[in-house]
Amino acid sequence: MLFTPDSRLMVAVASQIRAVADLAAGVSHEVANALSAIAGWAQVARERPDKAPPEEALALIEKSAQVARDATQDLLRMVRH
């Protein structure tokens, strides 16, 4: 099969689109996991303080929020460079 310059460009663009989609999926997964943890620990702290003392629940919520923030910052860094 002979590739023309246009077909090579299309293959390159398709590859870049796949890479961006993979990156977006990874970031989405990280953020979704962090948000699930935040929501879960907030619910446990509210409904069952004996299972998660407020300080422990807040520390885990803060850590999960940092994971989400880091994932989005990594995405921004990659997009800008």
BELSULDA-V39720 format. One line per field, one symbol per residue. phi: phi as a letter, one per 30 degrees, with the letter a starting at -180 (. if undefined). Layout:
# BELSULDA-V39720
phi=???
This chain:
# BELSULDA-V39720
phi=.ccdeddddddddddddddddddddddedddddddddeddddddddcbeddbeeddddddddddddddddddddddddddc
